[in-house]
Amino acid sequence: MSSARQPVSVPDGRIQCKVCSGKAASYTCPRCNLPYCSLSCYKQHGNNCTEDFYREQAHGELQGQLVTGKERLRMQETLQRLNNLDNASDSSSGSDSEDPEGPHDEAGMLGSGPSSKRQRQGIEALAEKIDQGMQISEGDLSPEELRSFQQSLASGQLGRLLQPWQPWWLSGAAARLRLTAGGTRAVQPVGAADCSEQGSLQAQLQEAPVRAISAADAAVPEPPREALPSLASLTRVQPSPLLRWQLLEVLYAYCCTLRVFHGDWLDEPQEALKMLQGLSPGLVAAVAQPPASAGEAMLGCLQRAACPGLLGAASKAFASAILQDVDQTVGQGRVAMLLEFPDETFSESDPRLGGNAKKTDKAALKEAREEVFKLYECKPCQPIAVRLAWHDSGTYSKDKTEFPKRGGANGSIRFYPEIKHGANAGLVAALELLKDIADKYDGVGYADLFQMASAVAIESAGGPKIPLRYGRKDAAAPEGCAPEGNLPAGGPPYPDGSPKAGDHLRKIFYRMGFNDQEIVALSGAHTIGRAKPSRSGFGKENTSYTVNGPGNPGGSSWTKDWLKFDNSYYKAVKKQDDSDLLVLDTDNALFADEDFRPFAEKYAADQDAFFSDYVKAHLKLSELGVEWETEPITLD
């Protein structure tokens, strides 16, 4: 009989601690990804990890962390708690210290002496800086505060403030979920109604019993909203029997990526996507030699995970533990798999966002336009719809003749790689907003729908009515996407090498066939919308005009009322007397450039003149590069 220590089994499919082998792992080492169950096991598993991690995290957490004003109190409590922990660790009396998890009384935590007064003043200064959207660095802390922070981080006390992430596929909600043959919920949730039913919805919710749910239950992805088509309806080719093993690779990549990022991939979306595609290369391109068995598929995943660019060789135990997750999801059958693949967590990795080109139908166009108006009544998403249409059109080059490679309003932005161009960051959300309408109307092409959504957005925001024409031919495949770099940048260095913002704007818009007056008129669309630093690199995390929404809060707007289309953009850029309003170098150019200035001055003084010129420029933009499927159709 072998004397080797046998690992203790862990119920519920949870990953086992790889240090003591006796308990379920609740945490993962951030450096080597080893699963562990407690602080003592973490300290035992390797000095290199612990010491390097403490040093790296202490420095990294103090570099560029932005906190919203709503988190001011939380930050104060955290700093107070750290101070209390530091005092407790320095005490030599051996008596019981105050419970750091006890009541958060400021006087009790900080004391009442001169030193405590300085500490309170320091906390208030930090909170004020956070409220102003400024960054906090090591220089903002006193030597004592920095030492306290580092000690608390090294001791694991900060870890008590974080809840361990629980994968949704281990939750009871996932196990209980039942789907129809088409993949949709067997019972639709109460919330699956449009905004016109909100009153009755609220009444139903007030009468409904309340049941506590876990974080993992709440994080279970929504199943498909519409029944999935059968495989036979999608292709006449008999699927390869090897496809099942590639499916296992995708499952492994999905589970591993969410584990590594503790379910919160939004902080580093590019890194998360890199890991997902690195572990399952079939998501990116056809694989020359796909795995021929489950063993080959999982071995390939483990080998790729060991690469330095992914998990690394030191994470062998973690990579192996993910096999339990794959086994769990496969054991749950089609329910778990159908939840993973529509999961919007990685919807941006889909190489084709949108379907085949469509034929135009006037009646369908009219109905779709009404639905777009209703969409804006429910959701204040006009700015991103305008941006989607503009970026679809703005790839046009008048010197090219071949459709659709000449660019323009052809709907190619729905395809990868165009949707992945740097200037299109965040526009997947716009595609998602229009997806239901696109799916509903076969007689409305993608190019027409994108331009329709933009024109309706301008009108519904209080701007002029734009008499669009319809019947655009859609780009039919990703091969029709224009190259990256055709859209304007907000500031230097400009990709075309222009020394000034005005020169850059002319290079971009002259290529499309616009003149100076049209450039200035189109720039006025910045009167609605915001820039978010996580997408464009410009603006603040939030301002007094965006911190509370409407819609998703945050970002920097060009105007105070950034959902109203008027001429306030020109007035704001001219005055520049409000630090909470965004002004890019390309905005400044409208008044700094002597040829742009007369038009900018005119529009700042006369809204009617702006509206009149804007309609003409918008119409021209909406028809750049268009190849008409039929005679252009008007709806009014």
Buried (B, 14 or more C-beta within 10 A) or exposed (E): EEEEEEEEEBEEBBBBBBBBBEBBBBBBBEBBBBBBBBBEBBBEBBEEBBEEBBEEBBEEBBEEEBBBBEBBEEBBBBBBBBBBBBBBEEEEEEEEEBEBEEEBEEEEBBBEEEEBEEBBEBBEEBBEBBBEBBBBEBEBBEEBBBEBBBBBBBBBBBEEEEEEBBBBBBBEBBBEBEBEEEBBBEEEEEEEEEEEEEEEBEEEEEEEEEEEEEEBBEBBBEBBBEEBEEEEEEEEEEEEEBEEBBBBBBBBBBBBBBBBBBBEBEEEBEEBBBBBBBBBBBBEEEBEEBBEEEEBBBEBBBEBBBEEEBBBEBBBBBBBBBBBBBEBBBEBEEBBBBBBBBBEBBBBBEEEBBEEBBBBBBEBBEBBBEBBEBBBEEBBBBBBBBBBBBBBBBBBBBEBEEBBBBBBBBBBBBBBEBBBBEBBBBBBBBBEBBBEBBEEBBBBBBBBBBBBBBBBBBBBBEBBEBEBBBBBBBBBEBEBBBEBEBBBBBBEEBBBEBEBBBBBBBBBBEBBBBBBBBBBBBBBBBBBBBBBBBBBEBBBBBBEBBBEEEBEBBBBBBBBBBBBBBBBBBBBBBEEEBEBBBBBBBBBBBBBBEEBBEBBBBBBEBBEBBBEBBBEBBBBBBBBBBBBBEEBBEEE
